[in-house]
Amino acid sequence: MAARLLAATLLASGLAHANSEASTAVSNGFGPSIEAAKTRGPAIFNAVNDALRQFGSSLHHNGMSFYLATIPEGVILHHGNTNPNSPDDPDWLAFEIEHAEIFARGRHGGPGGGPPGGPPPPGDGHGKPPFDKRGGRAAFDLVHLSKDDRPQQPILEEPYASDPQVVGSMQGEGGWLHTYRTARPLRYLYIDGMGGGKTTMGTLDSQDYLLRGDKETVYTMGKPPPPPPRVGKRSGGPMDEQLRAAELCEMCGRWNLSGVIRMEAGFEIIQCDFREGLEQIQALQRPDPGPSDGPGGPMGDFEYIRGLSERYFGIGSSRAIIDYTSMVSAFFFPLNLTNPDPKRPDLPRLSNVSEAELGAIKAHLNRVIQEKHDDVARTIDWQDVTDLIVARYTDRIQSMAEKPSTVESLLKELNFLLTPYIDYSGKEKDQIAAATDRCANFYLHGISPSSEADHLIHAGIKAVTTHLCTKLFDVRELLIRTSSSVNSDVLSSAVATLRSLIEYLGWARFKRCLSCEIDEVCLIPMWPFGSKQDYDSPRCVNESSVRDDGGDSYWGGFGGGPGGGPPGRRPPPGGGNDGKRPH
């Protein structure tokens, strides 16, 4: 907790630097600026490094950035539903088969079940089970769906609010797992962070406040669900997920994009038209859902998370290619991104950004998208640049900060890192200043920014490497000046500086599990999974320990954040996948 608060303080100081400009920004030529990018260097660095990566995007879950992304021809995608037909309306696709398999569960009627094709059930509008009045809790489970679970609801249908027993279904009939391949390259808008997470923590800010222009709708944690009480002009659906998808597709139509890429517990696509650019390979009926430990039964939480863990550090095989020259980020603008939750100043929010400022950012995004065509010009892969920096420094800094032994051993490690940048010829008047500059620019040599986004990303990364190299040389100089290897005060001061540097950088790799057994995976909060403890210290879990979260959910209840709700392993009340049609 102390580490999180320190990180929060450091990030908040960066955010506050730009806050004073926000009130007059619109009237004074509001727009992206190099100074804003420098101030928010760590946030920009992490946004680039985390892009299309489950691990970092889960830890930095309040995404503030957009990119154009292309899915090449021949990429395999998956969709699960309750019939053999492809969707006629906007619907979800999953990159991972485990993700789609969850939604190929079939329909099962309960007592008083209606005829096939009847109205959808109550709940969150995503095919999730209704609230269990008997137990006073949400009777849901993302993976372990029981025989009387309700069918999933089409994405654009309004929630059904009548008798929960009225279900259109067929007894004992499995769902369908559809497989598609892209017939041509398809372009999408990638919304970074945990954009598929239905929470009130800020995961939806960039979609609701910025893209949709909706700062009126208020989501509450009213219990029991469903539906969560809400007020505002856009109410309807599970945290407005149905309307959100429809409006996003309207925008994508104007931008000539095929849909939106987002992330929850797995990367997903809101595909606006299944008839455009997709070729169905197969649609296979799944077995009748049985007991969780029986033949044909649903897979366990652990196997689902195991599949997601394969995408912790990349979506794999160039299945989606980001155009970093198209990056549009709130971090580029002089905005007040202060979180109204005083306990989480480390998480940026758009809550305090004015409608005029939000409109200006959206207009900038619109201009960038309209100007970007299907050109084949080579762009800078900024994620590769950040990977080189993270790979060189993460383990060494963490080792020095967490396992220091003596001044001599610490100095030895620092010399290994820094002497390549020092000119020992004696020709330089300020040897350390020149070496620090070489260190900061080392991985930026040979890069020629061309687009506006390139220059802003470059400024953000350069701000980070400058701070990184400056602090490392500061520690080195401190250690050189001491005459005793047992000087505990000097060692403590050096370690404190290194730990402060770790918090400033905020790299996701600092939190990775160092070693898990072959039958374990590293568990992090991925909406709706995960506990508060998993956020602070990700842990190795196996099939039997994956649910040992103590009921201390990181995400809270439906639409929530820390501070309540069902166990962290469970999704929002209603189960399934939060207001979507099956993947």
N, C-alpha and C positions, 0 to 999 in steps of 0.2 A: 504493500500500500504506500509506503514511504517513497519507494522508487517511482510509483505512478504519479504521486503528487509532485515529486521533483521534476519529472518529465512534463507534467502539466504546467508547472510554473515556468519552465523554460519556453515551452510552446506558447503559453499565454503572453509572455513578454514579447515574443515575436509578433503575435497577433495584435497586441496593444499598440505596437509601433505604428501600425497603419490605421488604427481606429480613429485618430483625430482627423485624418484626411477624409473619412467616409462621408461626413455630413455635407461637405462642400464639393465632393468629387464630381457629381453629375453636372453641376453648374460650371465647373472649371475644367471641362474637357475630360471627363471620366473615361478611363480605358486602361488596358494592361500597361504595366510599366516595368522597366528593368529594376527600379528601386524596390517595388513591391516584391518582385521575384527574388531579389537578394535577401530581403527581410524574411521571406518564407522559404528560404532555401531547403531546409530539411523536409518540409512538407512536399515540395515539388520533387525533390530527390526520391522520396519514398513513394510518391504517386507513380513516378516513372518505373521505379524498381519493382513495385507491387503489381503493375498492370497485368491482367490476365493470369494472376497467380493467387491461388486459394489462400495460402498461408498469410502473406503480407496483407492482402485485401481483407482478411478476417480480423486482423489486429488493428489495422487502420481502416475501420469499417465505414466511417463517415466520408464517403467519396465526394470530392469537390471538382472532379475533372471529367471531361468528355474527349473521346477520340473517334475518328473514323477507323473502322476495322474491316478487313476483307476476309471472308472465308473462301478459300480457293475452290476450284472445281474438284470434285471427287471426294470431298470430306463427308464422312459418315455421321449422321445425326439420328436421334431417337425420340420417339413420342409414345406415351402410353395412354390408352383410353379404354372405353368400354364397348367399342364396336370396330369392325374392320375398315371403316371408312376414314379417309383423311378429313381433317377439319375444314369446314367451309368458312369459318371466321378466324380472326386472329387467335393464335393459340401458342402453346409452349413447345419448344424443342429442347432436348438435353444433349450435351456433349457426351455424357457418360451413360452407358447402358443401365448402370445401377440406379441412376437418377430417374430414368424413364420407367424402369421396371416397377417402381413404387406405385405408379399410377395405372398400371395394367392389371388391376386387381379384380375387375369384374363387379357386378352389381348383386347385392344380396338383400332381399326384402325381409323386413321384420314382421311382427304381428300386424295385421291390417294393411299389409303392403298393397299398393295399388298396381295397376296393370303396367306392362312394359311401356316405357316412354312417358310415364306420368311426370308430374312436376318434380323439380329437384327438392331436396330436403332443406330444412333450415340449417343454419350454421354459418360458417364464414364464407359460404359461396364457393368453396373450393373442394367440395366433395368430402368434407370432414364430418366426423360424427358429431351429433348434437351434444349439448351440455348434459352431463349425467347428474340429474337432480337427486338421485339416491345418495350419491357419495359426496355431493357438494363440491365437485371438482370437474375439470374438463376431462371427459372420457375420450382421450385421443392418444394416438401414438403414430408417429410418422411412418414407422415401418411395420410394427406389429398390429395389423388391422384384424379385427375379429369378424366372425361370421355375420354379425348384424350391423356392420358398418355401412353407412349410407353411400350411395354412388356419388361420383364427382359431378360437379355442376359446370356447364359450359361457361366460358370466361365472360361472355357478354350478357348472360342472363342475370336478372335481378334476384336477390336472395328470396327464397320461398319462406314465408312466415306462418304457414298454417300448421296443421297437425304433424308432429315429427314422425308419426307412424306412416304417413302417406309417402310411399317411396315407389318410383317406377323402376322395377328391376326384374331380373330373372333369377330364380333360386338356383344356386349351384352352378353359375356360369362364370367362367374366367374372363378377364379382360383381354385386350389386344396390345401387343407390342409392335409398333411400326418402326421400320428402318428406312431412312432416306439417304440419298447422296445428293450433293450439290451438282447440278447439271452445268453450272457456269459460276464464275466468281460472283459472290454476292457481297454487297456493301451494307454495313450496319453502323449504328451509333453505339459505341461502347460506353456505358455509364460505369465509372469505376467505384471501388469500395464494395460494400455489401448491399448493392442496390436492390437486390431481391428480398432483403430482410424487412419484414413488416414490424417495425418497432417505432417507438417515439423518441429514440435516442439520436436521430439525425440521419439514419440510413436512407431515408426517402427525401431528404431536403432538396437535393439537386433535381429530382424529378418533380416534386410537388411545388416547391417554392419557385424554382427557376424555370423549368421547362413548361409546367402546367400553369404557372402564375397563380397558384392557389395558396394563399396565406390565411384564408378564412376558416377552412375546415379544421375542426379540433377533434382529435382522437383522445378518448379517455380509457381508463382501465376499469370501467364499470364491470361488475360481476353480478350474477353469472352471465357469461356470453351464451349463445350469440344473440343478436349481433352486438359488438362493442358500441356503446352509445357514442354518437357523434352529432355535431351540428354543422351547418354550413351549406353553401350552395351546391357542393359536389358530393353530398352524402349519398351512400348507397354502395353495397358490396363490402367485402372484408377489407377495411382500411382503404376503400375505394380502389381496390386492385383491378376490378373489372373495368371501371371507367378509366383508371390510369392507363391500362394497356390500350384501350380504344383511342384515347387522346394521343398517346405516344405514336400509335400507328398513323393517326391523321397527320402528325408532324412528319413522320418518315415518308409518307406519301408525297408531301410537298417537297421533301428533300431528295426524292428519288432513291430512298434507302429501303432495304428489305425488312428492316425491323430494328430491334434493340438487343444488345448483349448485356446481361447483368449477371450477378453472382449472389447466391445464397449458400446453402450447403450443396455446392456444385454450381457450375456455370450453366446458364440457360439462355435461350433466345426467345424473345417474343417475335414470332414469325407472323408478319401481317397478312401474307397470302401464300398458302401452301401450294398454289397452282403455279407460282412464279419461281422458276429456278431450282425446283426440287424434283427429284425423281424417286418415286417410292420403289424400294428394292423388295420389301416384303412386309407382310402384316400377319403375325403369328398369334393365334389365340393361346393364352396362358392357361395353366391348369387351374382348376377350381381352388381358390384360396382355402387352405386347410389350417390346422393348428401350426403354430410357429415352429414346432419341432417335428412336424410330419412331412411326408413327401408332398411336394408341390406347395408347401407353405411359404409364406413370405420370408425373405432373407432377414437376418438380424441387423440390428443397428451397427454392430461391429463391421460386418462385411460392407455395408454401405459406406461407413467412414473409411474403411481400408481403400475402397475405390476412390474416394475423394482425396485421400492422402497422396495418391499417385500424381495429383495435379497441384500439390502444395507449391511447387516451384516452377510451374509452367503448364500451360494447357496442352502442350505436346504436339510434336510433328507438324509445326506450322499450320495447325488447324484454323487459327485465326491470326491475321497479321495486322499489327497496329501501324498506322501512319502517324508517327510522332509529330510531323509537321502540322498536323491538324489539331493538336492538343489545345483545348480551351479549358482553362481552370480558374476557379475563383481565387486561387492562390496568386494569379497573375495581376489581380486588381487590388487597389487600396481599399479593402473592405473591413468592416467590423465583423469578424468571425467568432466572436466570443460566445461560448456556450452558456446559456442561461442556467444550466445546472452547475452550481459552484463546486460540486464534487468531481466534475469531469471537464476541467478547463483544457485538458489535452485533446478533446474531441472537438473539431471545428463544427460550427453550425451556421446556417443561413438565416436564423431566426431574427437577427437584428439588422439584416440587410434590407434597405428600402426597396419598394417596388420599382422605383426609377432605376436603381442600380441593378436589380435583377433583370429588368427589361433591357438594360444596356448590354449586359453579359449575353443574354439570349440573342440579341441582335448581332453581337459579335460572332456568336456561334453560327448563326444563320449565314452570315457573310462568309465565314471560313468554309462551311459545308458547300455553299453555292460556288465558291471559287475553286474547290478541289474537284478535279476530274479524274478519270481513270488513266492518269498518266503513268508511265513506267519509269520515270526518273527515280534514281536511287536516292533514298532518304536516309538520314542518320538514324541508326538504331541506338537511341539513347539508353535503352535498357541494358544493352551490352556494355556501355560505358559505365553505368552504375554497378553492374555486376563485377567488373574488374576491380573497382574501388572497394566494394564490399568484401570481395574474396581476399584481397590483400590485407585488409586491416581488421576485420571483425574478430577473428579468433585470437589474434595477437593482442589486441586491445583488451578483449574480455579476459584473456589469461592474465595479463598484467594487472588488471583491476581486481580480479577475484582471487588470484593465487600468487601474490607478491611474496618473495622470500627475503631478499636482501636488496640494498641499493645497487650493489654490483650486478646482480642478475637482471634487475629491471633495466639498468643502463645498457647492459649487453643486448637485450631485446630491442631497445629503442635505437641503438646504433645500427643494428641490422636493418631496421625499417628506414632510417633517415640518412645514413651516410651516402647512399647512392645519389643524393641530391646536393651534397656538399663538395665544393671545389677546394681542394687542399693546396692549391698552388700559391695561395697567399695574395693573389692579385685583386681580390675583391675587398673593398673597404668594409662592407658589412656582410660578412660571410653567411651568417644565419638568416638575415633578411632575404638574401639572394637564394639561399637553399630552400627557404619556406616558399618562395614564389615558384621555384622549380617543382617542388613537391605538389603544390596546389594545381599546377598546370600539367602535370605529368601525363595524365590520362585524357587531357583535352587537346594535346598536340595533334596536329594533322586534321582536326575537325574544323570545317568551315560552315558555320551556321548560315542558312540561306533564308528560311522563312521567319516570320515574326515569332512563332512558337519556338523555333530553334534557338533564337537569341534569348528568349525568356528562360527556356530550360537550361541553356548554357550558363546564364547568370545564376540560376538557382543552384546548379551543381557546383559552380565555381565558388559560391559563397560557402557551401558545405566543405569543400576540400581546403579552402583557405582557413576556415576555423579548425578543421581537423589537424592540418599540418602545423598551424600556429600553436595549438595546445600540446601537440607531441614534442615540438621543439622546446616549448616552455618547460615541460617536465624534464627533458634531457638536460637543459641548462641548470635546472634546480639540482639534479642529481650530480652533475659534474662539479658544482660548487661545494658540495659537502665533502668533508675529509674523512668521514667515518662510515663504514658499511653497516654499522649498527645504529645509526642515527634514526630512531623511530619517528621523530617529528618530521623529518624530511620524507621518509618513506610514506607516512600517513598523508602528508600534503600531496605527494605525487599520486597516490592512489585516489585521493579525493578528486583531483583534477581529471583523472582518467574516467572515474565513475560519472562525473558531471558530463564528460564528453560523450559517454555512452547514452546518457539520457537526452542530450542535445540531438544526437544523430537519430535515435529512435528506430534503428534498423530492425526489421522483423527477424533477421537472422540471429540477433542477440537472444531471442526467446526460443529458438528451436530446441527440441529435445536432442541431447547429444548422442544418445544411443538407445535404441529400442530393440528388444528381442525380435526374432523372425516372426513370432506370432503376436506382435504388438504393433500399434501405430501411435504416433504422437497426436494427442487430442488437443485441439484448440477450439474456441467458441466459433461455430459456424451456424448461423441462424437456421433452425431453432435449437441446435445442440449447444452444449457447453455450459460450464459453471464459471463463477467469478474467479475461482482458483485457477481454472484452466486458462483464463486470460492473463493472469499475473505470472503463472508458472505452468506452461503447457506440460503435460505428463504423458508417459507411455501407458497405454491401456491395452488389455486383451479382451477377449469375448466376455469374460466373466466380470471384469472390472470396469467396462465401458460405462455402465450405468451408476457407478459409485460416485455420484456428484453431491450427495447430501441434500438434494433439493434446493441448492443455492444457485438458482439459474442466473447466468450472466444477462440474459435477455429479458428475464421476467416473464410475465404473462403475455397474452395476445397484445401485440402492439407496444410491448413494454420494454423497459430496461431494467437494470439492477434494482432490486428492492421489493421483489415479490413475484408471485406467479408460480407455476408448476416447476417441476424439476428441470434442470438445464438440458436434459436429453430430449425434452419433449417440445413439439411445436406449439403454436398458439392454439387456444381452445378450438376444437374442431378438427385437429389433426391434419393429415395430408399436406398440401402445399399452398396454403394461404391464399385462397381466392382464385386460384388459377384452374384452368381446365387441366386434365392430365398432361404430363409431358409426353 
